[in-house]
Amino acid sequence: MEMILAIGRRKVVVPAWVADFESFRHWSHSAEFPEEGRICLINGKVWMDLSMEEFSSHNVVRTELGRVLANLMKETKFGRFVSEGMRFGHLGTQLSTEPDGMIVSHETLRDGRVELVGGDTGTQTELVGSLEVVIEIVSESSEVKDTEWTMTAYFDADVQEYWVVDARDEDDIRFDIYKRGKKEYLAVRKAGGWTKSAALGKSFRLTQSEGADGNPDFTLEVR
């Protein structure tokens, strides 16, 4: 199995018995699996990111998205916002990732199109199936993964929408929603900076301002 190691100082050794999708999933649900860092299986390749998370362009952005989307799910009763730390898998395409965020509807969970599964470390540690929204926030170490590999992998896994956020350039914040086309994801056109999510029936806009501490602050607007 091919392994790709992103930028990072720590070291993770993939056990010799991890040779395919099933053995990778078994490892990911075992007590041997690392508690820190991101380790994914995408298109037959093991991808790792063991680097520390950047404050302004990643952690602050993810916190804001989580705050707004979690509240939106409660208000609309559409489904669940699933924050970073939960694994997402799709058996048909042999995909196993840990996105920055996900949205799965109550209907999808009730119908069994997405199931909560687990292993040695817990009974509900992975969402398996095809859900509504997957969100990735681009960092220096994840740019190729987030903009190329997972773009294809999430499409093949029948994810309805793929949201990509890149706040590394303060003068050019990227907030894109991709919807399913016939063969690939297509970027949703913006109108005045607003982007419509067909899955959620709402439009979103991500803006930046200066926080009280002098660091960038972000606001996810919804209408």
C-alpha positions, 0 to 999 in steps of 0.5 A: 500500500502506498503511503504519502506523509504530509509535513509534520514532525511526529512519526507514525508507523503503519503496521505491516499487516495493513495492506488493503482497505479492510485492514486499514479500517480494522486498524483505524478502529483499533487501540493501536491507531494514533490519537493525534494527526490525520490518517486517511485512505484515499484512492488506495493511498495512505495520506498522513498529516501530523503537522500542528494546526494553524490558528487563524486560517484553520482553527478559527475558521473551523470553529466558526463554521461549526458554530453556525452550522450546528445552530442551523441544524438545530433551527431547521431540524435538518440533521446533524453537523459532525465536527472534526474528529469523526471518521467518514467511510464509504465501502464501495469506493474504499474511502476512509477520511477525517474531514473538517466537518460533515452534515448528515440529514436525519432522514439519511440516518433513519433510512440507513443510507449512513450508518454509525459504526465503531470498533475497539475504541467506541461503538459510534466512531465512523459515519459510513455511507453517502451523506449530504455535505463534506467540508475541508479547510485547506492548509499548507500540508493538505492543499493537494489532498483537499483540492484534488484527491478528495474532490474525486473521492467524495464525488465517487462516494456520492456525497451531495456537496463538497465545501472547500474553504481556504483562508490562508490569503487574507485578501482572497478568502476562498469559500466554494460549494461544489454540487454533483454534476454528471461526471464530477463536482461543479462549482456553484456560481456566486452572487454578491459573494453568496453561494447557494447550497441546494442540499441545505436550501440556504445561501452562505457567505464567509467574511473576514474582519479584524478581531479584538486581539488583532488576529483575523476573525471570520463570520459565516453568514446564512440567508 
